[in-house]
Amino acid sequence: MRVEEEIRARLAAALAPTRLEVVNESALHAGHAGDDGSGESHFRVVVESAAFAGKSRVARQRMVNAALADLLAGRVHALALSCVAPGEDG
């Protein structure tokens, strides 16, 4: 499974998002640190989920990181996150 698909599947299962955007930005980092040549190392993710309501920015990011832990430990070098609850700007 492609990394982008794996990120989508895991976050859908863990957070039941009302909005989920996963953008592969690896091409923007070709030749930079962390580029493993796979074309699947750098991602930008926007997640809107009711699970984030009442949680701090750090707690929300920890929830995402927990769902993607093994990917972050190996295949994903960089992950930019925007984590919002429904009704919040983001």
N, CA and C of each residue as an Amber inpcrd file, in Angstrom:
protein
   270
   0.8520000  -1.1810000   0.0000000   0.0000000   0.0000000   0.0000000
   0.8950000   1.2410000   0.0000000   0.5380000   2.2310000  -0.7990000
   1.2770000   3.4960000  -0.8150000   1.1540000   4.1810000   0.5380000
   2.1670000   4.9410000   0.8920000   2.1870000   5.6250000   2.1880000
   0.9980000   6.5720000   2.3210000   0.6860000   7.3120000   1.2710000
  -0.4530000   8.2360000   1.3160000  -1.7490000   7.4930000   1.6390000
  -1.9490000   6.3500000   1.0180000  -3.1440000   5.5450000   1.2820000
  -3.1500000   5.0160000   2.7060000  -1.9940000   4.6240000   3.1900000
  -1.8730000   4.1080000   4.5610000  -2.2020000   5.2080000   5.5740000
  -1.7140000   6.4140000   5.3320000  -2.0150000   7.5430000   6.2180000
  -3.5240000   7.7780000   6.2450000  -4.1500000   7.8150000   5.0750000
  -5.6030000   8.0300000   4.9950000  -6.3690000   6.9540000   5.7660000
  -6.0170000   5.7090000   5.5460000  -6.7280000   4.5990000   6.1790000
  -6.5850000   4.6340000   7.7000000  -5.3900000   4.8780000   8.1710000
  -5.1610000   4.8790000   9.6210000  -5.8690000   6.0390000  10.3160000
  -5.8040000   7.2250000   9.7140000  -6.4520000   8.3710000  10.3340000
  -7.9700000   8.2550000  10.2680000  -8.4870000   7.6750000   9.1990000
  -9.9320000   7.4440000   9.0970000 -10.3880000   6.5000000  10.2030000
  -9.6290000   5.4490000  10.4400000  -9.9870000   4.4700000  11.4640000
  -9.8480000   5.0310000  12.8810000  -8.8000000   5.8090000  13.1130000
  -8.5140000   6.2910000  14.4650000  -9.3420000   7.5100000  14.8650000
  -9.6730000   8.3740000  13.8880000 -10.2590000   9.6690000  14.2390000
 -11.6200000   9.9480000  13.6180000 -12.1130000   9.0940000  12.7660000
 -13.3970000   9.3110000  12.0750000 -13.5290000  10.7610000  11.6060000
 -12.6010000  11.2250000  10.7880000 -12.5990000  12.6350000  10.4090000
 -13.7890000  13.0440000   9.5430000 -14.1970000  14.2970000   9.7140000
 -15.2130000  14.8810000   8.8460000 -14.5370000  15.5270000   7.6350000
 -13.2550000  15.7400000   7.7340000 -12.4350000  16.2460000   6.6250000
 -11.0480000  15.6640000   6.7670000 -10.4970000  15.1660000   5.6660000
  -9.1580000  14.6020000   5.6800000  -8.4860000  14.8900000   4.3500000
  -7.3970000  15.6220000   4.4120000  -6.6020000  15.9220000   3.2260000
  -5.1870000  15.4180000   3.4770000  -4.6740000  14.6320000   2.5570000
  -3.3060000  14.1480000   2.6350000  -2.6210000  14.5380000   1.3350000
  -1.6040000  15.3790000   1.4440000  -0.8950000  15.8700000   0.2720000
   0.5480000  15.3820000   0.3280000   0.9600000  14.6860000  -0.7140000
   2.3370000  14.2140000  -0.8190000   3.1860000  15.3650000  -1.3450000
   4.0750000  15.8770000  -0.5010000   4.9460000  16.9870000  -0.8780000
   6.3880000  16.5380000  -1.0970000   6.5820000  15.2460000  -1.2780000
   7.9280000  14.6870000  -1.3950000   8.7180000  15.2900000  -2.5500000
   8.0650000  15.5650000  -3.6660000   8.7690000  16.1210000  -4.8280000
   9.3930000  17.4740000  -4.5090000   8.8050000  18.2060000  -3.5750000
   9.3440000  19.5080000  -3.1800000  10.6370000  19.3760000  -2.3860000
  10.9210000  18.1730000  -1.8960000  12.0780000  17.9420000  -1.0320000
  13.1020000  17.0040000  -1.6600000  12.9750000  16.7520000  -2.9450000
  13.9030000  15.8580000  -3.6430000  15.3330000  16.3510000  -3.4540000
  16.2010000  15.4340000  -3.0410000  17.6030000  15.7630000  -2.8410000
  17.9190000  16.3690000  -1.4870000  16.9060000  16.6650000  -0.6890000
  17.1130000  17.2370000   0.6460000  17.2460000  16.1240000   1.6810000
  17.5790000  16.5040000   2.8890000  17.6640000  15.5470000   3.9920000
  16.3360000  14.8260000   4.1500000  16.4020000  13.5400000   4.3430000
  15.1940000  12.7540000   4.5500000  14.5750000  12.2280000   3.2790000
  15.0410000  12.6930000   2.1230000  14.5220000  12.1760000   0.8500000
  15.1720000  10.8220000   0.5960000  14.3680000   9.7800000   0.6500000
  14.8920000   8.4300000   0.4470000  14.7510000   7.9590000  -0.9950000
  14.2760000   8.8390000  -1.8570000  14.1160000   8.4930000  -3.2640000
  12.8290000   7.7630000  -3.5890000  12.0090000   7.4890000  -2.5820000
  10.7660000   6.7360000  -2.8030000   9.6510000   7.6240000  -3.3480000
   9.7780000   8.9270000  -3.1560000   8.7030000   9.8360000  -3.5350000
   7.5550000   9.8130000  -2.5380000   7.7970000   9.2090000  -1.3680000
   6.7670000   9.1020000  -0.3330000   7.3730000   9.3230000   1.0550000
   7.9790000  10.4840000   1.2530000   8.6480000  10.7410000   2.5260000
   8.1760000  12.0000000   3.2380000   7.5420000  12.9290000   2.5230000
   7.1140000  14.2100000   3.0920000   5.6380000  14.4430000   2.7920000
   4.8480000  14.7040000   3.8420000   3.4040000  14.8540000   3.6760000
   2.8680000  16.0410000   4.4610000   1.7870000  16.6180000   3.9490000
   1.0130000  17.6500000   4.6460000  -0.3790000  17.0670000   4.8560000
  -0.8730000  17.1320000   6.1020000  -2.1550000  16.5210000   6.4460000
  -3.0380000  17.5380000   7.1630000  -4.2850000  17.6170000   6.7100000
  -5.3080000  18.4150000   7.3850000  -6.3640000  17.4310000   7.8740000
  -6.6280000  17.4390000   9.1770000  -7.6180000  16.5440000   9.7660000
  -8.6170000  17.3630000  10.5650000  -9.8800000  17.1790000  10.2720000
 -10.9630000  17.7600000  11.0750000 -11.7050000  16.5950000  11.7050000
 -11.7610000  16.6010000  13.0310000 -12.3960000  15.4870000  13.7330000
 -13.0110000  15.9540000  15.0420000 -14.1850000  15.4220000  15.3600000
 -14.8260000  15.7020000  16.6410000 -13.9660000  15.1970000  17.8020000
 -13.0960000  14.2380000  17.5280000 -12.2140000  13.7040000  18.5620000
 -11.2530000  14.7650000  19.0980000 -11.0680000  15.8460000  18.3540000
 -10.1560000  16.9060000  18.7730000 -10.8240000  17.9540000  19.6680000
 -12.1230000  17.9350000  19.7800000 -12.8400000  18.9420000  20.5610000
 -12.3240000  18.9750000  22.0000000 -12.0030000  20.1760000  22.4520000
 -11.5420000  20.3520000  23.8280000 -10.1040000  19.9660000  24.0800000
  -9.3850000  19.5490000  23.0500000  -7.9930000  19.1200000  23.2140000
  -7.0450000  20.2210000  22.7340000  -5.8800000  20.2840000  23.3350000
  -4.8630000  21.2550000  22.9350000  -4.2630000  20.8610000  21.5880000
  -3.5590000  21.8040000  20.9700000  -2.8890000  21.5380000  19.7000000
  -1.9160000  20.3780000  19.8460000  -1.1810000  20.3570000  20.9330000
  -0.2030000  19.2880000  21.1640000  -0.9000000  17.9380000  21.3350000
  -1.9790000  17.9020000  22.0890000  -2.7180000  16.6480000  22.2930000
  -3.2730000  16.1230000  20.9680000  -3.7510000  17.0150000  20.1220000
  -4.2750000  16.6120000  18.8140000  -3.1720000  16.0110000  17.9560000
  -2.0190000  16.6570000  17.9270000  -0.9110000  16.1370000  17.1390000
  -0.4250000  14.7980000  17.6790000  -0.4540000  14.6370000  18.9790000
  -0.0600000  13.3540000  19.5700000  -1.0210000  12.2420000  19.1490000
  -2.3060000  12.5610000  19.0200000  -3.2850000  11.5650000  18.5690000
  -2.9700000  11.1040000  17.1390000  -2.6400000  12.0510000  16.2850000
  -2.2730000  11.7190000  14.9070000  -0.9710000  10.9200000  14.9030000
   0.0130000  11.3810000  15.6460000   1.3010000  10.6840000  15.6940000
   1.1530000   9.2540000  16.2040000   0.2780000   9.0460000  17.1640000
   0.0570000   7.6900000  17.6890000  -0.5180000   6.7730000  16.6090000
  -1.4290000   7.3030000  15.8060000  -2.0390000   6.4950000  14.7480000
  -1.0430000   6.1560000  13.6460000  -0.0040000   6.9780000  13.5060000
   0.9640000   6.7950000  12.4160000   2.3580000   6.4380000  12.9210000
   2.4690000   6.0130000  14.1660000   3.7630000   5.8490000  14.8380000
   4.8020000   5.0750000  14.0360000   4.4780000   3.9010000  13.5400000
   5.4950000   3.1190000  12.8380000   5.8700000   3.7360000  11.4940000
   4.9310000   4.4250000  10.8470000   5.2660000   5.1240000   9.6020000
   6.2290000   6.2700000   9.8850000   6.0050000   6.9910000  10.9730000
   6.8690000   8.1060000  11.3440000   8.2500000   7.6260000  11.7780000
   8.3230000   6.4100000  12.2750000   9.6030000   5.8520000  12.7060000
  10.4300000   5.3390000  11.5300000   9.8010000   5.2200000  10.3560000
  10.5450000   4.6580000   9.2390000  10.3060000   5.3380000   7.9120000
   9.1620000   5.1450000   7.3370000   8.9090000   5.5500000   5.9580000
   8.6250000   7.0360000   5.7680000   8.0970000   7.7100000   6.7830000
   7.7600000   9.1320000   6.6680000   8.8200000   9.9570000   7.3840000
   9.4420000  10.8600000   6.6400000  10.4760000  11.7210000   7.2170000
   9.8750000  12.9930000   7.8090000   8.8640000  13.5590000   7.1390000
   8.2890000  14.8240000   7.5860000   6.7730000  14.8020000   7.4400000
   6.1020000  15.3390000   8.4570000   4.6490000  15.3850000   8.4630000
   4.2100000  16.7360000   9.0190000   3.6190000  17.5630000   8.1650000
   3.0810000  18.8540000   8.5820000   1.5970000  18.6440000   8.8820000
   1.1640000  19.0910000  10.0570000  -0.1970000  18.8100000  10.5020000
  -1.0220000  20.0590000  10.7660000  -2.2810000  19.9920000  10.4010000
  -3.3040000  20.9320000  10.8180000  -4.4350000  20.0860000  11.3690000
  -4.6840000  20.1970000  12.6650000  -5.6800000  19.3660000  13.3480000
  -6.7380000  20.2720000  13.9680000  -7.9650000  20.1660000  13.4890000
  -9.0350000  21.0420000  13.9750000 -10.2780000  20.2300000  14.3220000
 -11.0680000  20.7840000  15.2070000 -12.3790000  20.2140000  15.5180000
 -13.3970000  20.8560000  14.5800000 -14.5370000  20.1980000  14.3270000
 -15.5570000  20.8010000  13.4640000 -15.9450000  22.1960000  13.9510000
 -16.0550000  23.1150000  13.0120000 -16.4030000  24.4850000  13.3390000
 -15.2300000  25.3970000  13.5890000 -14.0290000  24.8480000  13.7330000
 -12.8390000  25.6590000  13.9200000 -12.2280000  25.9960000  12.5640000
 -11.5050000  27.1010000  12.5050000 -10.7990000  27.4500000  11.2740000
  -9.5890000  26.5400000  11.1260000  -9.3010000  26.1930000   9.9050000
  -8.1200000  25.3540000   9.7050000  -8.0890000  24.8770000   8.3480000
